[in-house]
Amino acid sequence: MADVNKALKQAQATYEQAQQSYEKFNQKYREAKQAVLSAQSTFAGVQTIGDRMTIETSSQLLKNVQNNLDRISANLLVAKENVKAARSNLENAKKAVELEEKNHQPLRSPIYTTISTNYGEIKITKKNKSKPSQQKVEKRQEDAPIKMTRAEYRQKLNEHK
């Protein structure tokens, strides 16, 4: 049981780390996307008014920023898959803990006994060991015959005459 709980804690920590990593890459992606948009607008402005050297430098900067965005996008996809895998591992660890708990519970006895005979198996229902309800007890007391002495019985018979 301790091993399963340890695995659950480890899966929870891994999931949280993967989630944090994904969020960091997502933030970096947004920043890189903004940098690409900025570089594109700079490049467009340089093309109209700049000289050849400035255009080449701006072009190279735009390529570098776009490459950076591509790498961050790839890392973001990997981080997203890591989160999925960590979530799956966490769910499996939770199921393992539940199964382990079920395995350590005492077995319930069947409600019937099986007897094998030449004619086949016979199932005999066991008596319910639970206490009877209050209604059943009261009903049994009302239905029970009244016990009295012979003298009391004769006296009641004489009263009815």
C-alpha positions as CSV (number, residue, x, y, z in Angstrom):
1,M,0.0,0.0,0.0
2,A,2.9,2.4,0.8
3,D,4.4,1.7,-2.7
4,V,1.1,2.6,-4.4
5,N,0.7,5.8,-2.3
6,K,4.3,6.7,-3.1
7,A,3.7,6.2,-6.8
8,L,0.5,8.4,-6.5
9,K,2.5,11.2,-4.9
10,Q,5.2,10.9,-7.5
11,A,2.7,10.9,-10.4
12,Q,1.0,14.0,-8.8
13,A,4.4,15.8,-8.6
14,T,5.2,14.8,-12.2
15,Y,1.9,16.1,-13.4
16,E,2.3,19.4,-11.7
17,Q,5.8,19.8,-13.1
18,A,4.6,19.0,-16.6
19,Q,1.8,21.5,-16.2
20,Q,4.2,24.2,-15.1
21,S,6.5,23.5,-17.9
22,Y,3.7,23.7,-20.4
23,E,2.6,27.0,-19.0
24,K,6.2,28.4,-19.2
25,F,6.5,27.3,-22.9
26,N,3.1,28.7,-23.6
27,Q,4.2,32.1,-22.2
28,K,7.5,31.9,-24.2
29,Y,5.4,31.1,-27.3
30,R,3.3,34.1,-26.9
31,E,6.4,36.3,-26.4
32,A,8.1,34.8,-29.5
33,K,5.0,35.3,-31.6
34,Q,5.0,39.0,-30.5
35,A,8.7,39.2,-31.4
36,V,7.9,37.8,-34.9
37,L,5.1,40.3,-35.5
38,S,7.4,43.1,-34.4
39,A,10.3,41.8,-36.6
40,Q,7.9,41.5,-39.6
41,S,6.7,45.1,-39.2
42,T,10.3,46.3,-38.8
43,F,11.3,44.4,-41.9
44,A,8.4,45.8,-43.9
45,G,9.4,49.4,-42.8
46,V,13.1,48.8,-43.6
47,Q,12.2,47.5,-47.1
48,T,10.5,50.7,-48.1
49,I,13.1,53.2,-46.7
50,G,16.3,51.2,-45.9
51,D,19.4,50.5,-47.7
52,R,20.5,47.1,-48.8
53,M,22.6,46.3,-45.7
54,T,19.8,47.3,-43.3
55,I,17.4,45.1,-45.3
56,E,19.7,42.1,-45.1
57,T,20.2,42.6,-41.4
58,S,16.5,43.0,-40.8
59,S,15.8,39.9,-43.0
60,Q,18.3,37.8,-41.0
61,L,16.8,39.0,-37.7
62,L,13.3,38.1,-38.9
63,K,14.6,34.6,-39.9
64,N,16.2,34.1,-36.5
65,V,13.0,35.2,-34.7
66,Q,10.9,32.9,-36.8
67,N,13.3,30.0,-36.2
68,N,13.1,30.7,-32.5
69,L,9.3,30.6,-32.7
70,D,9.4,27.3,-34.5
71,R,11.6,25.8,-31.8
72,I,9.4,27.1,-29.1
73,S,6.3,25.7,-30.9
74,A,7.9,22.3,-31.1
75,N,8.8,22.5,-27.4
76,L,5.2,23.6,-26.6
77,L,3.8,20.5,-28.4
78,V,6.2,18.2,-26.5
79,A,5.2,19.9,-23.2
80,K,1.5,19.4,-24.1
81,E,2.1,15.7,-24.7
82,N,4.0,15.4,-21.5
83,V,1.0,16.9,-19.6
84,K,-1.3,14.4,-21.3
85,A,1.0,11.5,-20.3
86,A,1.4,12.8,-16.8
87,R,-2.4,13.1,-16.4
88,S,-2.8,9.6,-17.7
89,N,-0.2,8.3,-15.2
90,L,-1.9,10.2,-12.4
91,E,-5.3,8.7,-13.2
92,N,-3.7,5.2,-13.4
93,A,-2.0,5.8,-10.0
94,K,-5.3,6.8,-8.5
95,K,-7.0,3.7,-9.8
96,A,-4.2,1.6,-8.4
97,V,-4.7,3.1,-5.0
98,E,-8.4,2.4,-5.2
99,L,-7.8,-1.2,-6.2
100,E,-5.2,-1.6,-3.4
101,E,-7.7,-0.3,-0.9
102,K,-10.4,-2.7,-2.2
103,N,-7.9,-5.6,-2.0
104,H,-7.2,-4.9,1.7
105,Q,-10.9,-4.9,2.7
106,P,-12.3,-8.1,4.3
107,L,-14.1,-10.4,2.1
108,R,-17.9,-10.5,2.2
109,S,-19.4,-13.8,2.8
110,P,-21.8,-15.0,0.1
111,I,-25.5,-15.0,0.9
112,Y,-25.9,-18.6,0.1
113,T,-24.2,-21.9,0.6
114,T,-23.6,-24.2,-2.3
115,I,-24.0,-28.0,-1.9
116,S,-22.9,-30.4,-4.6
117,T,-25.1,-33.4,-5.1
118,N,-25.4,-36.1,-7.8
119,Y,-28.2,-34.1,-9.3
120,G,-26.2,-30.9,-9.5
121,E,-25.5,-28.0,-7.2
122,I,-28.0,-26.8,-4.7
123,K,-27.8,-23.2,-3.3
124,I,-29.2,-22.7,0.1
125,T,-29.8,-19.1,1.2
126,K,-28.2,-18.2,4.6
127,K,-30.3,-16.6,7.3
128,N,-29.9,-12.9,7.6
129,K,-27.9,-12.3,10.8
130,S,-29.0,-8.7,11.1
131,K,-31.4,-7.7,13.9
132,P,-35.1,-7.7,13.0
133,S,-36.7,-4.3,12.6
134,Q,-38.8,-2.9,15.4
135,Q,-42.0,-3.3,13.4
136,K,-41.5,-7.0,13.0
137,V,-40.8,-7.4,16.7
138,E,-44.0,-5.5,17.6
139,K,-46.0,-7.5,15.1
140,R,-44.7,-10.8,16.5
141,Q,-45.7,-9.7,20.0
142,E,-49.2,-8.9,18.9
143,D,-49.6,-12.2,17.0
144,A,-48.2,-14.2,19.9
145,P,-50.8,-16.3,21.8
146,I,-51.7,-14.8,25.2
147,K,-50.6,-17.0,28.1
148,M,-52.8,-17.2,31.1
149,T,-53.6,-19.6,33.9
150,R,-56.6,-21.9,33.9
151,A,-58.4,-19.8,36.4
152,E,-57.9,-16.6,34.3
153,Y,-59.2,-18.5,31.3
154,R,-62.3,-19.8,33.1
155,Q,-63.0,-16.3,34.4
156,K,-62.8,-14.8,30.8
157,L,-65.1,-17.6,29.5
158,N,-67.6,-16.8,32.2
159,E,-67.4,-13.0,31.4
160,H,-68.4,-13.6,27.8
161,K,-71.5,-15.7,28.8
